[in-house]
Amino acid sequence: MTETLAEGLKPASVNFEALHKQYNPLLALVKELIGIVPNCDPVLEIWPPGFRTYNLLVPNMFNLPATIFGNKSFKASMGLAMYASSKAACAYCTAHTCSFALRRGASNDAITGRRTPMEQAVVTLAERLAAVPSQLTLADVEEVNKYFSQTETEWLVFSISMMGFLNKFMNAIGVELEQDALTIPPNCSRKPAGNRVFTPPMAIALPKPLPLKKTISLRTSG
């Protein structure tokens, strides 16, 4: 008996050689973002429309290529939002978003919890928006709006929303984490010390559902 759905689907999975022949530019873009080509890709390509939809959603919801070439401070904030929305939901995605955040300029302190008020506002937005049901409050949105424009806030929300799907799908099928995902290149840290193995903080259990709250608009007056 197989332990995960991903393991059970391995015989039907498409090998990486075939994926590179058909999707090499897309795979190269993902490798630029997180340093590896994900193990989920061969499983997703079992149903080609599913893999193509995934490759359409991810660049658009993550605002590529702006998250590679755009403002460094906002890129770091977006990466931090993605990481914070994943760490209680999916260990696989947590490792990837940690790498993404560090590669976009997020500090080790922001990842481990020693955050500036702006960074904490981003993390609160991500954690509360990612909860099921949502725990986001008007005060949370107003706090984020102190540091970001309306457009930037919307991009933060788009990235968190995309992670909502990825967290649930990857966790449900049980994709095996790539070993290379644990090695963070020295240019990803503000305190480089050569290539090193880094295990991102991960929650042990999912949070208990809280009572449903009224939906809050991202746009606030003033």
The 8 nearest C-alpha neighbors of each residue, nearest first, counted from 0:
[[1, 2, 7, 3, 6, 4, 8, 5],
 [2, 0, 3, 7, 6, 4, 5, 8],
 [1, 3, 0, 6, 4, 7, 173, 5],
 [4, 2, 6, 5, 173, 1, 172, 7],
 [3, 5, 172, 7, 6, 8, 173, 2],
 [6, 4, 8, 172, 3, 7, 174, 173],
 [7, 5, 3, 9, 4, 8, 1, 2],
 [6, 8, 4, 5, 9, 1, 3, 10],
 [7, 9, 5, 6, 11, 10, 12, 4],
 [8, 10, 12, 6, 11, 7, 5, 42],
 [11, 9, 8, 12, 7, 6, 13, 42],
 [10, 12, 9, 8, 45, 13, 42, 7],
 [13, 11, 9, 42, 41, 45, 10, 8],
 [12, 14, 41, 44, 45, 11, 15, 17],
 [15, 13, 16, 17, 41, 12, 18, 19],
 [14, 16, 18, 17, 19, 13, 41, 40],
 [17, 15, 19, 18, 14, 20, 13, 21],
 [16, 18, 20, 15, 19, 14, 21, 13],
 [17, 19, 15, 21, 16, 20, 22, 14],
 [20, 18, 23, 22, 16, 21, 17, 15],
 [21, 19, 17, 18, 23, 22, 16, 15],
 [20, 22, 18, 19, 23, 17, 24, 16],
 [23, 21, 19, 25, 18, 24, 20, 26],
 [22, 24, 19, 26, 25, 20, 27, 21],
 [25, 23, 27, 26, 22, 28, 19, 21],
 [26, 24, 28, 27, 22, 23, 29, 54],
 [25, 27, 23, 29, 28, 24, 36, 22],
 [26, 28, 30, 24, 25, 29, 23, 31],
 [29, 27, 31, 25, 26, 30, 24, 32],
 [28, 30, 32, 26, 31, 27, 33, 36],
 [31, 29, 34, 35, 27, 32, 36, 28],
 [30, 32, 28, 29, 34, 33, 27, 35],
 [33, 31, 29, 30, 99, 34, 28, 102],
 [34, 32, 99, 30, 98, 35, 31, 95],
 [35, 33, 30, 31, 32, 180, 36, 29],
 [36, 34, 30, 33, 37, 180, 179, 29],
 [35, 37, 30, 26, 29, 38, 34, 27],
 [38, 36, 39, 40, 35, 177, 176, 29],
 [37, 39, 40, 41, 177, 36, 174, 175],
 [38, 40, 37, 42, 41, 174, 43, 169],
 [39, 41, 43, 42, 38, 37, 44, 50],
 [42, 40, 13, 12, 44, 43, 39, 14],
 [43, 41, 12, 40, 39, 44, 45, 13],
 [42, 44, 50, 40, 45, 41, 49, 46],
 [43, 45, 47, 46, 50, 41, 42, 40],
 [44, 46, 43, 42, 12, 47, 13, 11],
 [45, 47, 44, 49, 48, 43, 50, 42],
 [46, 48, 44, 50, 49, 45, 51, 43],
 [49, 47, 51, 50, 46, 52, 44, 53],
 [50, 48, 52, 47, 46, 51, 43, 53],
 [49, 51, 43, 53, 44, 47, 52, 48],
 [52, 50, 54, 48, 53, 49, 47, 55],
 [51, 53, 55, 49, 54, 50, 48, 56],
 [54, 52, 50, 56, 51, 55, 57, 49],
 [55, 53, 51, 52, 57, 56, 50, 58],
 [56, 54, 52, 53, 57, 51, 58, 59],
 [57, 55, 53, 59, 54, 58, 60, 52],
 [56, 58, 60, 59, 54, 55, 61, 53],
 [59, 57, 63, 61, 60, 56, 62, 55],
 [60, 58, 62, 56, 61, 57, 63, 55],
 [59, 61, 57, 157, 62, 158, 58, 56],
 [60, 62, 58, 158, 59, 63, 57, 157],
 [63, 61, 59, 60, 65, 58, 66, 64],
 [64, 62, 65, 58, 66, 61, 59, 67],
 [63, 65, 67, 66, 62, 68, 58, 69],
 [66, 64, 69, 63, 68, 67, 62, 70],
 [67, 65, 63, 74, 64, 69, 68, 62],
 [68, 66, 65, 64, 69, 63, 103, 32],
 [67, 69, 65, 66, 64, 70, 71, 63],
 [70, 68, 65, 66, 67, 71, 74, 64],
 [69, 71, 73, 72, 74, 68, 65, 66],
 [72, 70, 74, 73, 69, 75, 104, 103],
 [73, 71, 75, 74, 70, 76, 104, 105],
 [72, 74, 76, 75, 71, 70, 77, 151],
 [75, 73, 71, 77, 66, 76, 103, 72],
 [74, 76, 105, 104, 103, 78, 72, 73],
 [77, 75, 73, 79, 78, 74, 80, 72],
 [76, 78, 80, 74, 79, 75, 155, 73],
 [77, 79, 100, 75, 81, 80, 76, 99],
 [78, 80, 76, 82, 77, 81, 100, 83],
 [81, 79, 77, 83, 125, 78, 82, 122],
 [82, 80, 78, 84, 79, 159, 83, 96],
 [81, 83, 96, 79, 85, 80, 84, 97],
 [82, 84, 80, 85, 122, 81, 86, 125],
 [83, 85, 125, 126, 81, 82, 129, 86],
 [86, 84, 93, 88, 82, 83, 87, 89],
 [85, 87, 93, 201, 88, 83, 202, 84],
 [88, 86, 202, 85, 205, 89, 201, 204],
 [87, 89, 85, 86, 166, 205, 90, 167],
 [90, 88, 166, 170, 92, 91, 85, 93],
 [89, 91, 93, 92, 201, 94, 86, 88],
 [92, 90, 89, 93, 94, 176, 95, 169],
 [93, 91, 95, 89, 94, 90, 96, 166],
 [94, 92, 90, 86, 85, 96, 91, 95],
 [93, 95, 97, 92, 91, 96, 199, 98],
 [96, 94, 92, 98, 97, 93, 33, 99],
 [97, 95, 99, 82, 93, 98, 94, 100],
 [96, 98, 100, 94, 99, 95, 82, 93],
 [97, 99, 95, 101, 96, 100, 33, 102],
 [100, 98, 96, 33, 102, 97, 101, 32],
 [101, 99, 78, 103, 97, 105, 102, 98],
 [102, 100, 105, 187, 104, 98, 103, 99],
 [101, 103, 187, 99, 100, 104, 98, 105],
 [104, 102, 75, 100, 101, 74, 105, 99],
 [105, 103, 75, 101, 102, 106, 100, 71],
 [106, 104, 75, 101, 100, 103, 109, 79],
 [107, 105, 109, 108, 104, 189, 101, 110],
 [106, 108, 110, 109, 111, 188, 105, 189],
 [109, 107, 113, 111, 106, 110, 112, 114],
 [110, 108, 114, 106, 112, 107, 113, 111],
 [111, 109, 107, 108, 112, 106, 79, 105],
 [110, 112, 108, 109, 113, 107, 200, 114],
 [111, 113, 109, 114, 110, 108, 119, 107],
 [114, 112, 108, 109, 111, 115, 110, 107],
 [115, 113, 109, 118, 112, 119, 108, 116],
 [114, 116, 118, 117, 119, 113, 109, 120],
 [117, 115, 119, 118, 120, 114, 121, 142],
 [118, 116, 120, 115, 119, 146, 121, 143],
 [119, 117, 115, 121, 120, 116, 114, 122],
 [118, 120, 122, 116, 121, 117, 114, 123],
 [119, 121, 117, 123, 118, 143, 122, 116],
 [122, 120, 118, 124, 119, 123, 80, 125],
 [121, 123, 119, 125, 124, 120, 83, 80],
 [124, 122, 120, 126, 125, 121, 127, 119],
 [125, 123, 121, 122, 127, 126, 128, 139],
 [126, 124, 84, 122, 128, 80, 123, 127],
 [127, 125, 84, 129, 123, 128, 124, 83],
 [126, 128, 134, 135, 130, 129, 124, 125],
 [127, 129, 133, 125, 135, 130, 126, 124],
 [130, 128, 126, 127, 84, 125, 133, 163],
 [131, 129, 133, 127, 132, 128, 134, 126],
 [132, 130, 133, 208, 129, 209, 134, 128],
 [131, 133, 130, 211, 134, 208, 209, 210],
 [132, 134, 130, 131, 128, 135, 127, 129],
 [133, 135, 127, 128, 130, 132, 136, 212],
 [134, 136, 127, 128, 133, 139, 124, 137],
 [137, 135, 139, 138, 134, 140, 215, 127],
 [136, 138, 140, 139, 141, 215, 135, 216],
 [137, 139, 141, 136, 140, 142, 135, 143],
 [140, 138, 142, 136, 137, 141, 124, 143],
 [141, 139, 143, 137, 142, 138, 144, 217],
 [140, 142, 144, 138, 143, 139, 137, 145],
 [141, 143, 139, 140, 144, 145, 138, 120],
 [144, 142, 140, 145, 120, 141, 146, 147],
 [143, 145, 141, 147, 146, 142, 140, 148],
 [146, 144, 143, 142, 147, 141, 148, 117],
 [145, 147, 144, 143, 117, 148, 142, 120],
 [148, 146, 144, 151, 152, 145, 143, 149],
 [147, 149, 151, 150, 152, 144, 146, 145],
 [148, 150, 152, 151, 153, 147, 144, 218],
 [151, 149, 153, 148, 152, 154, 147, 155],
 [150, 152, 154, 148, 153, 149, 147, 155],
 [153, 151, 155, 149, 154, 150, 147, 148],
 [152, 154, 156, 150, 151, 155, 157, 149],
 [155, 153, 157, 151, 156, 152, 158, 150],
 [154, 156, 152, 158, 153, 157, 77, 159],
 [155, 157, 153, 159, 154, 158, 160, 152],
 [158, 156, 154, 160, 60, 159, 155, 153],
 [157, 159, 161, 61, 155, 160, 156, 60],
 [160, 158, 156, 162, 161, 81, 157, 84],
 [161, 159, 163, 157, 162, 158, 156, 164],
 [162, 160, 158, 163, 159, 164, 157, 60],
 [161, 163, 165, 159, 160, 164, 166, 158],
 [164, 162, 160, 161, 166, 165, 159, 167],
 [163, 165, 162, 167, 166, 161, 168, 160],
 [164, 166, 162, 168, 167, 163, 169, 161],
 [167, 165, 89, 163, 164, 169, 162, 168],
 [166, 168, 170, 164, 165, 169, 171, 163],
 [167, 169, 171, 165, 170, 166, 164, 172],
 [170, 168, 171, 172, 166, 167, 165, 174],
 [169, 171, 173, 89, 167, 168, 172, 166],
 [170, 172, 168, 169, 173, 167, 4, 166],
 [173, 171, 4, 5, 169, 170, 174, 3],
 [174, 172, 170, 3, 171, 5, 169, 4],
 [173, 175, 5, 169, 172, 39, 176, 38],
 [176, 174, 173, 177, 38, 91, 5, 39],
 [177, 175, 91, 178, 174, 38, 180, 94],
 [176, 178, 180, 179, 175, 38, 37, 181],
 [179, 177, 180, 181, 176, 182, 175, 35],
 [178, 180, 181, 177, 182, 35, 34, 183],
 [181, 179, 178, 177, 182, 35, 94, 95],
 [182, 180, 179, 196, 197, 178, 198, 183],
 [183, 181, 196, 179, 180, 195, 197, 184],
 [182, 184, 195, 194, 181, 185, 187, 196],
 [185, 183, 194, 186, 187, 182, 193, 195],
 [184, 186, 191, 193, 187, 194, 188, 192],
 [187, 185, 188, 184, 191, 189, 102, 183],
 [188, 186, 102, 101, 185, 184, 183, 189],
 [189, 187, 190, 191, 186, 185, 101, 106],
 [188, 190, 191, 106, 187, 107, 186, 104],
 [189, 191, 188, 192, 185, 107, 187, 186],
 [192, 190, 185, 188, 193, 189, 186, 187],
 [191, 193, 185, 190, 194, 195, 188, 184],
 [194, 192, 185, 191, 195, 184, 186, 183],
 [195, 193, 184, 185, 183, 182, 192, 196],
 [194, 196, 182, 183, 193, 197, 184, 192],
 [195, 197, 182, 181, 183, 198, 194, 180],
 [198, 196, 181, 199, 182, 195, 183, 180],
 [197, 199, 181, 200, 196, 94, 201, 182],
 [200, 198, 94, 197, 201, 97, 93, 110],
 [201, 199, 198, 202, 86, 111, 93, 110],
 [202, 200, 86, 199, 90, 203, 87, 93],
 [201, 203, 87, 204, 86, 200, 205, 88],
 [202, 204, 201, 205, 87, 88, 86, 90],
 [205, 203, 202, 206, 87, 88, 207, 201],
 [204, 206, 87, 88, 207, 203, 202, 208],
 [207, 205, 208, 204, 87, 130, 209, 88],
 [206, 208, 209, 205, 131, 204, 130, 132],
 [209, 207, 131, 206, 132, 210, 130, 211],
 [208, 210, 211, 207, 132, 134, 131, 133],
 [211, 209, 212, 208, 132, 134, 133, 131],
 [212, 210, 132, 209, 213, 133, 134, 131],
 [213, 211, 214, 210, 134, 133, 132, 135],
 [212, 214, 215, 211, 136, 133, 135, 134],
 [215, 213, 212, 216, 135, 133, 136, 211],
 [216, 214, 137, 213, 217, 136, 135, 140],
 [215, 217, 218, 214, 219, 137, 140, 136],
 [218, 216, 140, 219, 215, 153, 152, 149],
 [219, 217, 216, 220, 149, 140, 215, 141],
 [220, 218, 217, 221, 141, 216, 140, 137],
 [219, 221, 218, 141, 217, 144, 216, 137],
 [220, 219, 218, 141, 144, 145, 149, 148]]
